[in-house]
Amino acid sequence: MNVLKSAIVGLALISGTTLARADVIADWNITALDVMKAVNVAGNPWTRSLALVNVSMSDAVNSVQNQYSRYTRAEFPIDPRASAEAAAAAAAREILMRQYPGQKARIDAAFAETMQAIPEDSARVAGIAIGEKVAAAVFDERRSDATNVPDTYRPITAPGVWVPTTPPLFPQYATAKPWGMDSASQFRPGRPPALDSALYARDYNETKEMGGVKSTKRTDAQSDAVRFWTQANLGPAWYQAAWQVSARRGLSVADSARVFALMSMALANCFIVDWDAKFQYNFWRPITAIRNGDQDGNDATERDAGWQPLNTTPMHPEYPSQAGINAGAARGVLEAVFGSAPEGFVVTDTSDARLTRQYASFAQMDQEHKEVRIWGGIHFRNSLEVGEAMGHKIADHLVANYMTPTR
């Protein structure tokens, strides 16, 4: 059992969950995380890969059990005689092998482990065949989603004038094809606050006071939270929450596949929808704003020429917040499935299983997920609130239109 799976099982026990064996959906999500960690996949491509894996598993399971509608437009007959678990595992294996062939040994080992729990009979053979066909169809459907087009971002400058030369992260996602939506701009928000507005001054001063590396108002507990919520934990934490709650509820394979398919589609959409808005508005980050506070036309924003944020500022525009939209989308899907009542779970750092954080609800984790971007000095509150609202719209849209009950 790998380190992450050991941590998930241990944390589930701490939070009162009984996990005799993680189901095939959780197992292959953990394998996908291991594979991507081994080849240093993060951020936008990370969410795309998990969406490919989870949508393929959900479609494969429902090509056997037909409990929820399928994402792919390809027509596959329903085969109730096949093994749904074998179909899910084969679909995940096929997707991971197509993207990360260098991880073949790791993927094959995970597949062999799954097969040990499935009788070696015609149902398993049929399930494997279904999973492979479904995964191929999903992969082909997403092949032209424009996430892998060349980066042609053009820095804004005057001829001969130097600008910082580190390129932004994955700017091509601003024009990529979303999952189950009409366009990347479908939920594009309005403009960020005017620089001379009271709202902008409120946010400017809050981030300046709370998010600076030398802040005297940020507590040690808040600084600890900032350090935990690094880019490496932003996505995995929501998957850990979903694993634990799914196990506690005793979800069937089809129900579990649906949860993870919807959440992974939502999170993959976040990077597309958010990048569309970010590069539409090109709003400055706090470090730029605060060091230029004397040029924004707002008397309530005092400049700090040497201000530095606690976190390293990401290389893409500030508005709207990626953390906000991710939190809103993940919470929106999980509450749509499990409800909004108190729901205890624990999340663990993906690199150090000794570092954990415990939550009493999806809403509580959502709130901290947003707050740390202010405490870390890389976002303004309005951007977080706007992003969260966008995430909820994405979640609501997907839950209403995809993986819907067939009976």
N, C-alpha and C positions, 0 to 999 in steps of 0.2 A: 504494500500500500504506500503510495507516494506521500510526501510531506503535506501537500495541500489536502488530500483526501483524509489523512490522519487528523489534520486540524479540524476539518469539517465534521467528522464523526465525533471527535472529542467535544467540540463546541456544541453540537447537537445534544449530546448527553448532558452537558452543563446546563443547557437551557430547557431540559426536561423532555427532550425528544428521544424516542427509541428508534435507533437505526440498525436493524439487524443486517441489512445490506442495502446500500444505495441502489436505487433503481437504474435501469439502463440509460435513461435520459440524463440523470445526474452524473453517472459514471463517464459518459462520453462528453459531457460538458467539461468535466475535470480533465479528461484526456486532451481535449481541444486546448484548454488553458496551458497544460504542460507543453504541448507541441509548440504553441505560439511563444511561450516563454523561452523555449530552447532556441528559437530563431529570432528572438528580439522583436516580435511583432507587437505593436502597441497602437493606441489612439484609434484613428479612423479605420485603418485596415483590420484592426482587432475586432471591432464591432461588426464589420462586414463578414468576416470569417465565421463568427459565432452565429450570425443570422443565417448564413448558408448551411451550417451544421444543423441548427435547430429547426429551420423550416423544412429541410430535407427529412429529418427524423419525424416531424409531425406528419408530413405528407406520406411518408412510408408507413407509419403506424396506421394512419387512416385509410391507406390502400388495403389494409387487412381488416380493420375493425369498423371503419366508416362511421365514427362517432362525430367527427368535425369535418367541415369543408376543407378542401385542400387548396394550397396556394398556387401550385403549378397549373398551367393551362393544358399541359399534356394529358391525354386521356389514358388512364390506367384502369383496367378492370379491378374491382374489389375481389380479393381472394381471402375469404374468412378461414380457409384451411391453413394459411401460412402462419408463421410465428411472428407476432408483432415485435417482440424483442429482437429477433434476428434481423428483421427489416430495419429497425431503428439503428442497430449497431452497424449494419452494412452500409446504410446511408451515410452515417457519420464517417465511417472509414473511407468511403469513396470520396467524400468532399475533402477530407484532410489530406488524402493521398494526392488528389489533383492539385492542391495548393502547396503542400509541403512534402514532396517526394523524398527529400533528404532525411525525413523523420520516419521512414518506412519501418524501421525496427521497433520504434516506440509504438507506432500505430498498430502494427501487426501483433505486438505483445498484448495491447489492450483488447484487440479483437479476439485473440485466443482466450483471454480471461473471460470475456463475455460468453463465448461459445461453450465454455465449461459448464455453465448453468443452464444451457438449452439442450434438450435431447437431440441427439444426432439422428434426425429422421427427415421425412419428406417435407414436413412443415418448416423445419429450419432451412432446408435447401430453397424452398419457395420464398421464404422470408428474405433470405440473402439476395435472391434475384430481384425481388421487388425493391429492396433498399437501394441496390446499385442502379437500377433503371430510374428510380425517382430522383436520386441524387444527381445523376447525369442530366436529367431534365431541368432541375432547379439550377444547376451550375451553368448550363447552356443559356437559360433564360436570363441569368445575371451577367453573362459574359460581356455584353455590350452596355453595361450600366455606367460607363464613363468614369469609373473610379481609378482606372489604370492608364488614362490618357496622359501624354507628356505634360509636365508642369510648365505652363507658359505665363506664369504670373509676371506682370510688368510693374516694376517699382515706379512709384510716382515721384518724379523729380524734374528739375530743370536741367537742360544740357550742361554737362560739366560739373554739376553739383553733387558732392558725395552724399550718399545715404547709407545706413547700415546695410550690410550685404548678406546677412543670414536670411535665407528665403523663408517665407511663411510655411507652416505645416500643412501639407496636402491641400493647396488652394483649389485643385481640380474637383474636390468634393462639393464645391459651391454650385457646380453644374451637373452633378451626378444624378442618376435615376434613383428615386427613393423606392422604398418597399411599400407597395399597396397604396400609393398616393398619386395624384395627378401630376404633381410637379414639386420641385424643391421649394418653390415660392408659395405653396398652397397655404401655409400658416405663417407667412412672413409678417412680422409685427410692424407697427408704425415706427417713425424715427425715434432715436434716443432723445432724452430731454435737451432742451436748448441750454447752451452753456450759461446764459444769464438768468436761468430759472432758479426758483427756490428749491425745487426738487434736486437739481444738479448740485447745488451748494450743499444740501443735506448729505447727499451721497459722497461727495468729494471730501467733506470734513470727517465723515464717519470712517471712511477707508484710510484717510490720512492719519487719523488718531489711533485707529485700531490695528491697521495693517502694516505699519512701518516696522522695519527691523529693530528699531530702538524704541518701539511703543512702550509707554509706561502704563497704559490703560488695559492692554491685553493681559489676561491672567495666564498663569502657568498651565492651567487646564486647557485653556483655549489654544495656547501654543502647541500643546501635546496633540490636540485634535487636528491642527493644521499639519503637523508632521505626519500624522497617520494617513490623512486623506491626500496622499500623493497621487500622481497620475496612474501609478501601478495598481492602486486600490480602488479607484473611482468606479470602474465597471465591475470587477470581481466581487466587490462587497455586495452589490445587489443580487448577483447570482448566488452568493452564499446565503443571503436572506431567503431567497426563493427555494433553495435546496432544503433548508431546515424546515420552513413552513410546509412545503410540499410533503416532506417525509412525515411531519407531525400529523398532517391531515390524511395520510395514507392514500395519496392520489393514485389512480390507475395510470398505466403507461400512456394512454391517450390523453388523459387530463394533464399529466405532467408535461408531455410533449407540447401540448397547447400552451401552457404557461410560458415555457421557455421559448417557444417560437414567437409568441406575441411580444414578449419582453425583448428578445434579441432583435426582432424587426423594429421595434420602437427605438431601441438604443442605436441601431444602425441608421435609422432615419434622423436621429438627433444630429449626427455629424453632417448630414446632407442639408437638412433644413436650416440648421444653425449656421453652417458655412455660407449658405446663400445669403442669409441676413447679415452676417458679419462683413462679408466683402461688398455687400450693397452699401453699407453705411460707413465702414472704415473708421469706427469710433476709437478714439485714443484710450490707451491703458492708463491706469492711475499714475504710474511712474512718469509718463509723459505729461499727463494733465497737471500733476502736482508740481513738477519742475517748471511748468509754464503757467502757473496760476495767476500770474500778473497779465496774461494775454487773453484771458477768456471773457473779458467784459463783465465779470461778476465781482462785485465788491466784497462778497462774503467768502471768497476763495483766496486765502493768503498763500502765496508761493513759498515752497520750501525747496531751495536750490539743490540740496544734497539728499533729498528723501529717497530711501530705498525700501522696497517691499520685503517682507519676511520670505515669501516664496519667490522663486525665479519666474519672471513674467513669460508666459507662453508666446510663441511667435505666430499670433493671429490676432485680429481686432477684438476689442473688448465686448461689444454689444451685438447680440444678447449673450448671456453666459452659458457656456457649455455645461458647467456643473449644474446650473439651474434647470436647463432643459432635460438633462439626463435624469436628475432626481424626479422631476415632474413626470417624465415618461415611465420610468421604472415603477415609481409609486402608483401611478395611474393604472398600469396593467395589474400590479399585484393587488391593489385594493378592489379592482373590478372583479378579480377572481376570488380573493379571500375575504373581502370586506375591510372595513376601517377600524374594527375593534382592536383593543390591545393585543399585540402579537409579539411575544418576546423572542429574540434571536441574538446571536453573537457573530461578529465578523472578525476575521483575523487578517493580519498583514500577509500579503502574498510572498514576502521574502523572509519574514521572521514570525513564526507561529506563536512566539511568546507575547507578541503585541496584539491585543484584542480590544474591541469596543462592544459594549452591550447596549441594546436598544429595546424599548417596550412597544414600539410600533413602527410601521413604515413611515408614518408622518414624522416621528422623532428623528429618524435617520435622514429623511429628506431635509429637515430643517438644519441639521448640523452639516450635511453635505453642502448646503448653500452658504451657511455662515462662515465656514472656514475659508472661503474665497475672499471674504472681506477681511477676516483676521489675518489672512496671508498677504493682503495688500494687492491683489491682482484683479479685483472686480468691484463694481459699484452695486449697491443694493437693488436699484431699479432694474439693472440688467439681469440679476438673479431672479427677480419676481417675474419679469417678462419672459425669461427663459423657462421658468417653471410652468407658466401658463401655456406656453407653446408645447411643452412636453405633455401636459394633460390633454391638449387637443389631439396630439399624435396618438396617445394611448386610447382615447375615446374612439377615434376614427378606426383604428385597427381592431379593437375589441368588437365594434359594431359590425365590421364588414369582413373579417377574416377569421378562420378557424371557428366558425359558428356551428352550433349543433345541427346535425343532419336529421335528428328525430327527437 
